[in-house]
């Protein structure tokens, strides 16, 4: 597929909003469809996703609620086991 023209440019512009989940689901489908048929934009998308994941990983505050609860549960479990062994 030829990757020149406003369609591609528009897709890349929306890509950033897509990554931030700031666009409507319908637009997401359009961008996804464009990425599926456009290797150039897919490359750009992959690079952006990689950067995003690195940023998320380096920022503990963005840890999902489930992970947070799992960590808190593990801490509580360790505390209880420590209490038992000391008794
Ligand atoms: Zn494209």
PDB file of the backbone (N, CA, C, O) and the ligand in Angstrom, with CONECT records:
HET     ZN  A 101       1
ATOM      1  N   UNK A   1       0.839  -1.211   0.000  1.00  0.00           N
ATOM      2  CA  UNK A   1       0.000   0.000   0.000  1.00  0.00           C
ATOM      3  C   UNK A   1       0.874   1.261   0.000  1.00  0.00           C
ATOM      4  O   UNK A   1       1.852   1.344   0.742  1.00  0.00           O
ATOM      5  N   UNK A   2       0.515   2.230  -0.829  1.00  0.00           N
ATOM      6  CA  UNK A   2       1.249   3.495  -0.869  1.00  0.00           C
ATOM      7  C   UNK A   2       0.930   4.313   0.378  1.00  0.00           C
ATOM      8  O   UNK A   2      -0.237   4.517   0.714  1.00  0.00           O
ATOM      9  N   UNK A   3       1.960   4.774   1.053  1.00  0.00           N
ATOM     10  CA  UNK A   3       1.764   5.425   2.341  1.00  0.00           C
ATOM     11  C   UNK A   3       1.916   6.934   2.250  1.00  0.00           C
ATOM     12  O   UNK A   3       2.312   7.566   3.229  1.00  0.00           O
ATOM     13  N   UNK A   4       1.615   7.525   1.110  1.00  0.00           N
ATOM     14  CA  UNK A   4       1.717   8.972   0.958  1.00  0.00           C
ATOM     15  C   UNK A   4       0.316   9.574   1.013  1.00  0.00           C
ATOM     16  O   UNK A   4      -0.680   8.894   0.769  1.00  0.00           O
ATOM     17  N   UNK A   5       0.264  10.871   1.339  1.00  0.00           N
ATOM     18  CA  UNK A   5      -1.020  11.556   1.262  1.00  0.00           C
ATOM     19  C   UNK A   5      -1.624  11.870   2.603  1.00  0.00           C
ATOM     20  O   UNK A   5      -1.129  11.420   3.636  1.00  0.00           O
ATOM     21  N   UNK A   6      -2.690  12.639   2.594  1.00  0.00           N
ATOM     22  CA  UNK A   6      -3.322  13.132   3.813  1.00  0.00           C
ATOM     23  C   UNK A   6      -3.882  12.014   4.686  1.00  0.00           C
ATOM     24  O   UNK A   6      -3.973  12.174   5.903  1.00  0.00           O
ATOM     25  N   UNK A   7      -4.256  10.897   4.092  1.00  0.00           N
ATOM     26  CA  UNK A   7      -4.826   9.796   4.863  1.00  0.00           C
ATOM     27  C   UNK A   7      -3.809   9.304   5.886  1.00  0.00           C
ATOM     28  O   UNK A   7      -4.141   9.076   7.049  1.00  0.00           O
ATOM     29  N   UNK A   8      -2.571   9.143   5.437  1.00  0.00           N
ATOM     30  CA  UNK A   8      -1.494   8.645   6.269  1.00  0.00           C
ATOM     31  C   UNK A   8      -1.131   9.669   7.342  1.00  0.00           C
ATOM     32  O   UNK A   8      -0.955   9.333   8.514  1.00  0.00           O
ATOM     33  N   UNK A   9      -1.024  10.913   6.916  1.00  0.00           N
ATOM     34  CA  UNK A   9      -0.673  11.996   7.827  1.00  0.00           C
ATOM     35  C   UNK A   9      -1.721  12.103   8.933  1.00  0.00           C
ATOM     36  O   UNK A   9      -1.396  12.257  10.110  1.00  0.00           O
ATOM     37  N   UNK A  10      -2.957  12.018   8.531  1.00  0.00           N
ATOM     38  CA  UNK A  10      -4.075  12.105   9.463  1.00  0.00           C
ATOM     39  C   UNK A  10      -4.037  10.934  10.451  1.00  0.00           C
ATOM     40  O   UNK A  10      -4.289  11.100  11.644  1.00  0.00           O
ATOM     41  N   UNK A  11      -3.720   9.769   9.934  1.00  0.00           N
ATOM     42  CA  UNK A  11      -3.660   8.572  10.774  1.00  0.00           C
ATOM     43  C   UNK A  11      -2.581   8.727  11.842  1.00  0.00           C
ATOM     44  O   UNK A  11      -2.797   8.372  13.000  1.00  0.00           O
ATOM     45  N   UNK A  12      -1.416   9.259  11.453  1.00  0.00           N
ATOM     46  CA  UNK A  12      -0.317   9.436  12.403  1.00  0.00           C
ATOM     47  C   UNK A  12      -0.648  10.488  13.453  1.00  0.00           C
ATOM     48  O   UNK A  12      -0.280  10.364  14.621  1.00  0.00           O
ATOM     49  N   UNK A  13      -1.352  11.529  13.008  1.00  0.00           N
ATOM     50  CA  UNK A  13      -1.743  12.586  13.946  1.00  0.00           C
ATOM     51  C   UNK A  13      -2.686  12.022  15.002  1.00  0.00           C
ATOM     52  O   UNK A  13      -2.556  12.301  16.194  1.00  0.00           O
ATOM     53  N   UNK A  14      -3.637  11.221  14.529  1.00  0.00           N
ATOM     54  CA  UNK A  14      -4.608  10.603  15.446  1.00  0.00           C
ATOM     55  C   UNK A  14      -3.973   9.523  16.299  1.00  0.00           C
ATOM     56  O   UNK A  14      -4.469   9.188  17.375  1.00  0.00           O
ATOM     57  N   UNK A  15      -2.877   8.986  15.808  1.00  0.00           N
ATOM     58  CA  UNK A  15      -2.178   7.910  16.502  1.00  0.00           C
ATOM     59  C   UNK A  15      -1.831   8.303  17.934  1.00  0.00           C
ATOM     60  O   UNK A  15      -1.969   7.512  18.867  1.00  0.00           O
ATOM     61  N   UNK A  16      -1.379   9.541  18.082  1.00  0.00           N
ATOM     62  CA  UNK A  16      -0.972  10.023  19.402  1.00  0.00           C
ATOM     63  C   UNK A  16      -2.165  10.110  20.357  1.00  0.00           C
ATOM     64  O   UNK A  16      -2.050   9.806  21.544  1.00  0.00           O
ATOM     65  N   UNK A  17      -3.309  10.528  19.818  1.00  0.00           N
ATOM     66  CA  UNK A  17      -4.524  10.571  20.626  1.00  0.00           C
ATOM     67  C   UNK A  17      -4.989   9.151  20.928  1.00  0.00           C
ATOM     68  O   UNK A  17      -5.471   8.855  22.021  1.00  0.00           O
ATOM     69  N   UNK A  18      -4.833   8.284  19.935  1.00  0.00           N
ATOM     70  CA  UNK A  18      -5.199   6.871  20.067  1.00  0.00           C
ATOM     71  C   UNK A  18      -4.427   6.242  21.222  1.00  0.00           C
ATOM     72  O   UNK A  18      -4.994   5.508  22.031  1.00  0.00           O
ATOM     73  N   UNK A  19      -3.134   6.534  21.292  1.00  0.00           N
ATOM     74  CA  UNK A  19      -2.270   5.991  22.337  1.00  0.00           C
ATOM     75  C   UNK A  19      -2.655   6.526  23.718  1.00  0.00           C
ATOM     76  O   UNK A  19      -2.494   5.841  24.728  1.00  0.00           O
ATOM     77  N   UNK A  20      -3.157   7.740  23.746  1.00  0.00           N
ATOM     78  CA  UNK A  20      -3.572   8.334  25.014  1.00  0.00           C
ATOM     79  C   UNK A  20      -5.043   8.053  25.323  1.00  0.00           C
ATOM     80  O   UNK A  20      -5.582   8.544  26.315  1.00  0.00           O
ATOM     81  N   UNK A  21      -5.678   7.268  24.476  1.00  0.00           N
ATOM     82  CA  UNK A  21      -7.091   6.899  24.637  1.00  0.00           C
ATOM     83  C   UNK A  21      -7.979   8.133  24.730  1.00  0.00           C
ATOM     84  O   UNK A  21      -8.930   8.178  25.509  1.00  0.00           O
ATOM     85  N   UNK A  22      -7.649   9.131  23.920  1.00  0.00           N
ATOM     86  CA  UNK A  22      -8.411  10.376  23.964  1.00  0.00           C
ATOM     87  C   UNK A  22      -9.323  10.536  22.760  1.00  0.00           C
ATOM     88  O   UNK A  22      -9.887  11.609  22.547  1.00  0.00           O
ATOM     89  N   UNK A  23      -9.472   9.489  21.977  1.00  0.00           N
ATOM     90  CA  UNK A  23     -10.373   9.588  20.834  1.00  0.00           C
ATOM     91  C   UNK A  23     -11.456   8.522  20.922  1.00  0.00           C
ATOM     92  O   UNK A  23     -11.338   7.540  21.656  1.00  0.00           O
ATOM     93  N   UNK A  24     -12.515   8.747  20.151  1.00  0.00           N
ATOM     94  CA  UNK A  24     -13.676   7.851  20.183  1.00  0.00           C
ATOM     95  C   UNK A  24     -13.331   6.479  19.615  1.00  0.00           C
ATOM     96  O   UNK A  24     -12.393   6.329  18.831  1.00  0.00           O
ATOM     97  N   UNK A  25     -14.108   5.487  20.027  1.00  0.00           N
ATOM     98  CA  UNK A  25     -13.872   4.106  19.602  1.00  0.00           C
ATOM     99  C   UNK A  25     -13.920   3.964  18.085  1.00  0.00           C
ATOM    100  O   UNK A  25     -13.154   3.189  17.512  1.00  0.00           O
ATOM    101  N   UNK A  26     -14.810   4.702  17.432  1.00  0.00           N
ATOM    102  CA  UNK A  26     -14.929   4.652  15.982  1.00  0.00           C
ATOM    103  C   UNK A  26     -13.647   5.074  15.295  1.00  0.00           C
ATOM    104  O   UNK A  26     -13.234   4.469  14.306  1.00  0.00           O
ATOM    105  N   UNK A  27     -13.006   6.133  15.831  1.00  0.00           N
ATOM    106  CA  UNK A  27     -11.734   6.599  15.286  1.00  0.00           C
ATOM    107  C   UNK A  27     -10.637   5.565  15.514  1.00  0.00           C
ATOM    108  O   UNK A  27      -9.768   5.376  14.663  1.00  0.00           O
ATOM    109  N   UNK A  28     -10.678   4.899  16.662  1.00  0.00           N
ATOM    110  CA  UNK A  28      -9.709   3.848  16.967  1.00  0.00           C
ATOM    111  C   UNK A  28      -9.763   2.762  15.893  1.00  0.00           C
ATOM    112  O   UNK A  28      -8.727   2.296  15.419  1.00  0.00           O
ATOM    113  N   UNK A  29     -10.969   2.368  15.517  1.00  0.00           N
ATOM    114  CA  UNK A  29     -11.148   1.335  14.501  1.00  0.00           C
ATOM    115  C   UNK A  29     -10.554   1.776  13.176  1.00  0.00           C
ATOM    116  O   UNK A  29      -9.922   0.985  12.475  1.00  0.00           O
ATOM    117  N   UNK A  30     -10.760   3.054  12.830  1.00  0.00           N
ATOM    118  CA  UNK A  30     -10.235   3.597  11.573  1.00  0.00           C
ATOM    119  C   UNK A  30      -8.707   3.561  11.570  1.00  0.00           C
ATOM    120  O   UNK A  30      -8.090   3.156  10.585  1.00  0.00           O
ATOM    121  N   UNK A  31      -8.109   3.985  12.672  1.00  0.00           N
ATOM    122  CA  UNK A  31      -6.656   4.010  12.773  1.00  0.00           C
ATOM    123  C   UNK A  31      -6.106   2.585  12.745  1.00  0.00           C
ATOM    124  O   UNK A  31      -5.115   2.303  12.071  1.00  0.00           O
ATOM    125  N   UNK A  32      -6.760   1.695  13.484  1.00  0.00           N
ATOM    126  CA  UNK A  32      -6.336   0.295  13.508  1.00  0.00           C
ATOM    127  C   UNK A  32      -6.361  -0.285  12.097  1.00  0.00           C
ATOM    128  O   UNK A  32      -5.444  -0.997  11.689  1.00  0.00           O
ATOM    129  N   UNK A  33      -7.438   0.035  11.353  1.00  0.00           N
ATOM    130  CA  UNK A  33      -7.575  -0.446   9.977  1.00  0.00           C
ATOM    131  C   UNK A  33      -6.455   0.110   9.108  1.00  0.00           C
ATOM    132  O   UNK A  33      -5.904  -0.610   8.275  1.00  0.00           O
ATOM    133  N   UNK A  34      -6.112   1.380   9.294  1.00  0.00           N
ATOM    134  CA  UNK A  34      -5.040   1.998   8.524  1.00  0.00           C
ATOM    135  C   UNK A  34      -3.696   1.349   8.860  1.00  0.00           C
ATOM    136  O   UNK A  34      -2.900   1.072   7.962  1.00  0.00           O
ATOM    137  N   UNK A  35      -3.445   1.108  10.132  1.00  0.00           N
ATOM    138  CA  UNK A  35      -2.189   0.496  10.567  1.00  0.00           C
ATOM    139  C   UNK A  35      -2.039  -0.898   9.969  1.00  0.00           C
ATOM    140  O   UNK A  35      -0.945  -1.304   9.577  1.00  0.00           O
ATOM    141  N   UNK A  36      -3.158  -1.628   9.904  1.00  0.00           N
ATOM    142  CA  UNK A  36      -3.132  -2.989   9.370  1.00  0.00           C
ATOM    143  C   UNK A  36      -2.666  -3.006   7.913  1.00  0.00           C
ATOM    144  O   UNK A  36      -2.032  -3.963   7.471  1.00  0.00           O
ATOM    145  N   UNK A  37      -2.989  -1.927   7.162  1.00  0.00           N
ATOM    146  CA  UNK A  37      -2.645  -1.908   5.748  1.00  0.00           C
ATOM    147  C   UNK A  37      -1.471  -1.010   5.421  1.00  0.00           C
ATOM    148  O   UNK A  37      -1.142  -0.833   4.248  1.00  0.00           O
ATOM    149  N   UNK A  38      -0.821  -0.430   6.442  1.00  0.00           N
ATOM    150  CA  UNK A  38       0.231   0.541   6.184  1.00  0.00           C
ATOM    151  C   UNK A  38       1.459   0.262   7.064  1.00  0.00           C
ATOM    152  O   UNK A  38       1.493   0.680   8.221  1.00  0.00           O
ATOM    153  N   UNK A  39       2.460  -0.434   6.530  1.00  0.00           N
ATOM    154  CA  UNK A  39       3.655  -0.801   7.310  1.00  0.00           C
ATOM    155  C   UNK A  39       4.388   0.407   7.896  1.00  0.00           C
ATOM    156  O   UNK A  39       4.911   0.333   9.008  1.00  0.00           O
ATOM    157  N   UNK A  40       4.428   1.501   7.165  1.00  0.00           N
ATOM    158  CA  UNK A  40       5.131   2.697   7.642  1.00  0.00           C
ATOM    159  C   UNK A  40       4.504   3.226   8.923  1.00  0.00           C
ATOM    160  O   UNK A  40       5.197   3.527   9.894  1.00  0.00           O
ATOM    161  N   UNK A  41       3.181   3.332   8.906  1.00  0.00           N
ATOM    162  CA  UNK A  41       2.478   3.824  10.086  1.00  0.00           C
ATOM    163  C   UNK A  41       2.542   2.793  11.213  1.00  0.00           C
ATOM    164  O   UNK A  41       2.589   3.156  12.389  1.00  0.00           O
ATOM    165  N   UNK A  42       2.544   1.521  10.857  1.00  0.00           N
ATOM    166  CA  UNK A  42       2.643   0.470  11.862  1.00  0.00           C
ATOM    167  C   UNK A  42       3.987   0.550  12.578  1.00  0.00           C
ATOM    168  O   UNK A  42       4.064   0.339  13.789  1.00  0.00           O
ATOM    169  N   UNK A  43       5.058   0.859  11.818  1.00  0.00           N
ATOM    170  CA  UNK A  43       6.381   1.038  12.414  1.00  0.00           C
ATOM    171  C   UNK A  43       6.360   2.183  13.416  1.00  0.00           C
ATOM    172  O   UNK A  43       6.875   2.075  14.529  1.00  0.00           O
ATOM    173  N   UNK A  44       5.754   3.278  12.988  1.00  0.00           N
ATOM    174  CA  UNK A  44       5.642   4.464  13.837  1.00  0.00           C
ATOM    175  C   UNK A  44       4.853   4.122  15.101  1.00  0.00           C
ATOM    176  O   UNK A  44       5.228   4.513  16.206  1.00  0.00           O
ATOM    177  N   UNK A  45       3.771   3.398  14.921  1.00  0.00           N
ATOM    178  CA  UNK A  45       2.912   2.995  16.031  1.00  0.00           C
ATOM    179  C   UNK A  45       3.686   2.120  17.024  1.00  0.00           C
ATOM    180  O   UNK A  45       3.616   2.334  18.234  1.00  0.00           O
ATOM    181  N   UNK A  46       4.421   1.139  16.504  1.00  0.00           N
ATOM    182  CA  UNK A  46       5.202   0.233  17.357  1.00  0.00           C
ATOM    183  C   UNK A  46       6.217   1.001  18.188  1.00  0.00           C
ATOM    184  O   UNK A  46       6.397   0.722  19.373  1.00  0.00           O
ATOM    185  N   UNK A  47       6.881   1.969  17.564  1.00  0.00           N
ATOM    186  CA  UNK A  47       7.878   2.784  18.265  1.00  0.00           C
ATOM    187  C   UNK A  47       7.213   3.579  19.380  1.00  0.00           C
ATOM    188  O   UNK A  47       7.745   3.673  20.486  1.00  0.00           O
ATOM    189  N   UNK A  48       6.057   4.147  19.090  1.00  0.00           N
ATOM    190  CA  UNK A  48       5.347   4.943  20.085  1.00  0.00           C
ATOM    191  C   UNK A  48       4.881   4.080  21.255  1.00  0.00           C
ATOM    192  O   UNK A  48       4.966   4.489  22.413  1.00  0.00           O
ATOM    193  N   UNK A  49       4.392   2.891  20.944  1.00  0.00           N
ATOM    194  CA  UNK A  49       3.932   1.979  21.993  1.00  0.00           C
ATOM    195  C   UNK A  49       5.091   1.583  22.895  1.00  0.00           C
ATOM    196  O   UNK A  49       4.941   1.491  24.114  1.00  0.00           O
ATOM    197  N   UNK A  50       6.250   1.349  22.284  1.00  0.00           N
ATOM    198  CA  UNK A  50       7.445   0.974  23.039  1.00  0.00           C
ATOM    199  C   UNK A  50       7.833   2.094  24.001  1.00  0.00           C
ATOM    200  O   UNK A  50       8.102   1.851  25.177  1.00  0.00           O
ATOM    201  N   UNK A  51       7.860   3.324  23.488  1.00  0.00           N
ATOM    202  CA  UNK A  51       8.195   4.483  24.311  1.00  0.00           C
ATOM    203  C   UNK A  51       7.193   4.629  25.448  1.00  0.00           C
ATOM    204  O   UNK A  51       7.569   4.856  26.598  1.00  0.00           O
ATOM    205  N   UNK A  52       5.919   4.497  25.115  1.00  0.00           N
ATOM    206  CA  UNK A  52       4.858   4.617  26.124  1.00  0.00           C
ATOM    207  C   UNK A  52       5.031   3.588  27.231  1.00  0.00           C
ATOM    208  O   UNK A  52       4.905   3.912  28.412  1.00  0.00           O
ATOM    209  N   UNK A  53       5.318   2.355  26.850  1.00  0.00           N
ATOM    210  CA  UNK A  53       5.436   1.290  27.838  1.00  0.00           C
ATOM    211  C   UNK A  53       6.624   1.527  28.752  1.00  0.00           C
ATOM    212  O   UNK A  53       6.581   1.191  29.936  1.00  0.00           O
ATOM    213  N   UNK A  54       7.692   2.109  28.202  1.00  0.00           N
ATOM    214  CA  UNK A  54       8.872   2.421  29.017  1.00  0.00           C
ATOM    215  C   UNK A  54       8.552   3.529  30.007  1.00  0.00           C
ATOM    216  O   UNK A  54       8.993   3.486  31.156  1.00  0.00           O
ATOM    217  N   UNK A  55       7.787   4.523  29.565  1.00  0.00           N
ATOM    218  CA  UNK A  55       7.385   5.625  30.441  1.00  0.00           C
ATOM    219  C   UNK A  55       6.512   5.088  31.565  1.00  0.00           C
ATOM    220  O   UNK A  55       6.717   5.436  32.728  1.00  0.00           O
ATOM    221  N   UNK A  56       5.549   4.251  31.232  1.00  0.00           N
ATOM    222  CA  UNK A  56       4.633   3.682  32.230  1.00  0.00           C
ATOM    223  C   UNK A  56       5.415   2.863  33.246  1.00  0.00           C
ATOM    224  O   UNK A  56       5.162   2.936  34.448  1.00  0.00           O
ATOM    225  N   UNK A  57       6.374   2.078  32.745  1.00  0.00           N
ATOM    226  CA  UNK A  57       7.136   1.212  33.631  1.00  0.00           C
ATOM    227  C   UNK A  57       7.985   2.015  34.618  1.00  0.00           C
ATOM    228  O   UNK A  57       8.209   1.586  35.750  1.00  0.00           O
ATOM    229  N   UNK A  58       8.449   3.172  34.182  1.00  0.00           N
ATOM    230  CA  UNK A  58       9.310   3.987  35.034  1.00  0.00           C
ATOM    231  C   UNK A  58       8.509   4.893  35.957  1.00  0.00           C
ATOM    232  O   UNK A  58       9.092   5.649  36.734  1.00  0.00           O
ATOM    233  N   UNK A  59       7.181   4.830  35.886  1.00  0.00           N
ATOM    234  CA  UNK A  59       6.339   5.689  36.705  1.00  0.00           C
ATOM    235  C   UNK A  59       5.400   4.833  37.552  1.00  0.00           C
ATOM    236  O   UNK A  59       4.375   4.358  37.065  1.00  0.00           O
ATOM    237  N   UNK A  60       5.755   4.642  38.815  1.00  0.00           N
ATOM    238  CA  UNK A  60       5.014   3.742  39.704  1.00  0.00           C
ATOM    239  C   UNK A  60       3.576   4.194  39.931  1.00  0.00           C
ATOM    240  O   UNK A  60       2.697   3.374  40.197  1.00  0.00           O
ATOM    241  N   UNK A  61       3.340   5.492  39.827  1.00  0.00           N
ATOM    242  CA  UNK A  61       2.011   6.029  40.097  1.00  0.00           C
ATOM    243  C   UNK A  61       0.965   5.563  39.101  1.00  0.00           C
ATOM    244  O   UNK A  61      -0.234   5.618  39.375  1.00  0.00           O
ATOM    245  N   UNK A  62       1.428   5.099  37.933  1.00  0.00           N
ATOM    246  CA  UNK A  62       0.484   4.644  36.929  1.00  0.00           C
ATOM    247  C   UNK A  62       0.233   3.142  37.028  1.00  0.00           C
ATOM    248  O   UNK A  62      -0.429   2.572  36.161  1.00  0.00           O
ATOM    249  N   UNK A  63       0.750   2.495  38.067  1.00  0.00           N
ATOM    250  CA  UNK A  63       0.521   1.065  38.239  1.00  0.00           C
ATOM    251  C   UNK A  63      -0.976   0.791  38.366  1.00  0.00           C
ATOM    252  O   UNK A  63      -1.682   1.491  39.091  1.00  0.00           O
ATOM    253  N   UNK A  64      -1.453  -0.226  37.659  1.00  0.00           N
ATOM    254  CA  UNK A  64      -2.885  -0.515  37.715  1.00  0.00           C
ATOM    255  C   UNK A  64      -3.337  -0.934  39.119  1.00  0.00           C
ATOM    256  O   UNK A  64      -2.561  -1.483  39.901  1.00  0.00           O
ATOM    257  N   UNK A  65      -4.604  -0.661  39.414  1.00  0.00           N
ATOM    258  CA  UNK A  65      -5.180  -0.937  40.727  1.00  0.00           C
ATOM    259  C   UNK A  65      -4.972  -2.395  41.146  1.00  0.00           C
ATOM    260  O   UNK A  65      -4.673  -2.682  42.305  1.00  0.00           O
ATOM    261  N   UNK A  66      -5.133  -3.299  40.198  1.00  0.00           N
ATOM    262  CA  UNK A  66      -4.992  -4.729  40.491  1.00  0.00           C
ATOM    263  C   UNK A  66      -3.589  -5.039  41.001  1.00  0.00           C
ATOM    264  O   UNK A  66      -3.419  -5.772  41.975  1.00  0.00           O
ATOM    265  N   UNK A  67      -2.602  -4.479  40.341  1.00  0.00           N
ATOM    266  CA  UNK A  67      -1.210  -4.704  40.738  1.00  0.00           C
ATOM    267  C   UNK A  67      -0.956  -4.131  42.133  1.00  0.00           C
ATOM    268  O   UNK A  67      -0.289  -4.751  42.962  1.00  0.00           O
ATOM    269  N   UNK A  68      -1.499  -2.944  42.375  1.00  0.00           N
ATOM    270  CA  UNK A  68      -1.357  -2.280  43.665  1.00  0.00           C
ATOM    271  C   UNK A  68      -1.926  -3.146  44.791  1.00  0.00           C
ATOM    272  O   UNK A  68      -1.308  -3.317  45.842  1.00  0.00           O
ATOM    273  N   UNK A  69      -3.128  -3.690  44.537  1.00  0.00           N
ATOM    274  CA  UNK A  69      -3.779  -4.541  45.535  1.00  0.00           C
ATOM    275  C   UNK A  69      -2.971  -5.812  45.777  1.00  0.00           C
ATOM    276  O   UNK A  69      -2.861  -6.282  46.910  1.00  0.00           O
ATOM    277  N   UNK A  70      -2.409  -6.360  44.707  1.00  0.00           N
ATOM    278  CA  UNK A  70      -1.619  -7.581  44.833  1.00  0.00           C
ATOM    279  C   UNK A  70      -0.379  -7.329  45.695  1.00  0.00           C
ATOM    280  O   UNK A  70       0.008  -8.166  46.510  1.00  0.00           O
ATOM    281  N   UNK A  71       0.231  -6.169  45.499  1.00  0.00           N
ATOM    282  CA  UNK A  71       1.422  -5.805  46.278  1.00  0.00           C
ATOM    283  C   UNK A  71       1.043  -5.614  47.745  1.00  0.00           C
ATOM    284  O   UNK A  71       1.738  -6.101  48.637  1.00  0.00           O
ATOM    285  N   UNK A  72      -0.058  -4.907  47.993  1.00  0.00           N
ATOM    286  CA  UNK A  72      -0.512  -4.675  49.366  1.00  0.00           C
ATOM    287  C   UNK A  72      -0.861  -5.992  50.049  1.00  0.00           C
ATOM    288  O   UNK A  72      -0.572  -6.171  51.232  1.00  0.00           O
ATOM    289  N   UNK A  73      -1.485  -6.925  49.307  1.00  0.00           N
ATOM    290  CA  UNK A  73      -1.845  -8.239  49.837  1.00  0.00           C
ATOM    291  C   UNK A  73      -0.585  -9.002  50.231  1.00  0.00           C
ATOM    292  O   UNK A  73      -0.530  -9.627  51.290  1.00  0.00           O
ATOM    293  N   UNK A  74       0.416  -8.945  49.372  1.00  0.00           N
ATOM    294  CA  UNK A  74       1.685  -9.635  49.629  1.00  0.00           C
ATOM    295  C   UNK A  74       2.359  -9.072  50.872  1.00  0.00           C
ATOM    296  O   UNK A  74       2.916  -9.828  51.668  1.00  0.00           O
ATOM    297  N   UNK A  75       2.315  -7.759  51.048  1.00  0.00           N
ATOM    298  CA  UNK A  75       2.916  -7.117  52.214  1.00  0.00           C
ATOM    299  C   UNK A  75       2.201  -7.563  53.487  1.00  0.00           C
ATOM    300  O   UNK A  75       2.842  -7.876  54.490  1.00  0.00           O
ATOM    301  N   UNK A  76       0.851  -7.590  53.440  1.00  0.00           N
ATOM    302  CA  UNK A  76       0.054  -8.016  54.591  1.00  0.00           C
ATOM    303  C   UNK A  76       0.375  -9.461  54.955  1.00  0.00           C
ATOM    304  O   UNK A  76       0.515  -9.795  56.132  1.00  0.00           O
ATOM    305  N   UNK A  77       0.492 -10.327  53.930  1.00  0.00           N
ATOM    306  CA  UNK A  77       0.770 -11.744  54.124  1.00  0.00           C
ATOM    307  C   UNK A  77       2.122 -11.923  54.816  1.00  0.00           C
ATOM    308  O   UNK A  77       2.255 -12.738  55.730  1.00  0.00           O
ATOM    309  N   UNK A  78       3.101 -11.174  54.385  1.00  0.00           N
ATOM    310  CA  UNK A  78       4.446 -11.245  54.975  1.00  0.00           C
ATOM    311  C   UNK A  78       4.381 -10.816  56.445  1.00  0.00           C
ATOM    312  O   UNK A  78       5.013 -11.431  57.303  1.00  0.00           O
ATOM    313  N   UNK A  79       3.605  -9.748  56.731  1.00  0.00           N
ATOM    314  CA  UNK A  79       3.459  -9.235  58.092  1.00  0.00           C
ATOM    315  C   UNK A  79       2.851 -10.312  58.983  1.00  0.00           C
ATOM    316  O   UNK A  79       3.334 -10.539  60.093  1.00  0.00           O
ATOM    317  N   UNK A  80       1.797 -10.979  58.512  1.00  0.00           N
ATOM    318  CA  UNK A  80       1.113 -12.014  59.289  1.00  0.00           C
ATOM    319  C   UNK A  80       2.075 -13.183  59.562  1.00  0.00           C
ATOM    320  O   UNK A  80       2.171 -13.668  60.689  1.00  0.00           O
ATOM    321  N   UNK A  81       2.772 -13.619  58.528  1.00  0.00           N
ATOM    322  CA  UNK A  81       3.707 -14.743  58.682  1.00  0.00           C
ATOM    323  C   UNK A  81       4.823 -14.391  59.662  1.00  0.00           C
ATOM    324  O   UNK A  81       5.284 -15.253  60.410  1.00  0.00           O
ATOM    325  N   UNK A  82       5.246 -13.169  59.662  1.00  0.00           N
ATOM    326  CA  UNK A  82       6.293 -12.718  60.580  1.00  0.00           C
ATOM    327  C   UNK A  82       5.779 -12.767  62.011  1.00  0.00           C
ATOM    328  O   UNK A  82       6.498 -13.178  62.921  1.00  0.00           O
ATOM    329  N   UNK A  83       4.523 -12.343  62.210  1.00  0.00           N
ATOM    330  CA  UNK A  83       3.895 -12.359  63.533  1.00  0.00           C
ATOM    331  C   UNK A  83       3.832 -13.771  64.081  1.00  0.00           C
ATOM    332  O   UNK A  83       4.122 -13.998  65.256  1.00  0.00           O
ATOM    333  N   UNK A  84       3.452 -14.728  63.232  1.00  0.00           N
ATOM    334  CA  UNK A  84       3.306 -16.109  63.637  1.00  0.00           C
ATOM    335  C   UNK A  84       4.665 -16.690  64.067  1.00  0.00           C
ATOM    336  O   UNK A  84       4.767 -17.340  65.107  1.00  0.00           O
ATOM    337  N   UNK A  85       5.684 -16.453  63.270  1.00  0.00           N
ATOM    338  CA  UNK A  85       6.998 -17.014  63.562  1.00  0.00           C
ATOM    339  C   UNK A  85       7.602 -16.415  64.840  1.00  0.00           C
ATOM    340  O   UNK A  85       8.447 -17.024  65.496  1.00  0.00           O
ATOM    341  N   UNK A  86       7.145 -15.212  65.167  1.00  0.00           N
ATOM    342  CA  UNK A  86       7.671 -14.570  66.379  1.00  0.00           C
ATOM    343  C   UNK A  86       6.968 -15.055  67.648  1.00  0.00           C
ATOM    344  O   UNK A  86       7.512 -14.970  68.749  1.00  0.00           O
ATOM    345  N   UNK A  87       5.726 -15.573  67.463  1.00  0.00           N
ATOM    346  CA  UNK A  87       4.922 -15.984  68.613  1.00  0.00           C
ATOM    347  C   UNK A  87       5.463 -17.261  69.276  1.00  0.00           C
ATOM    348  O   UNK A  87       4.894 -17.736  70.259  1.00  0.00           O
TER     349      UNK A  87
HETATM  350 ZN    ZN A 101       0.064   5.139   6.741  1.00  0.00          ZN
END
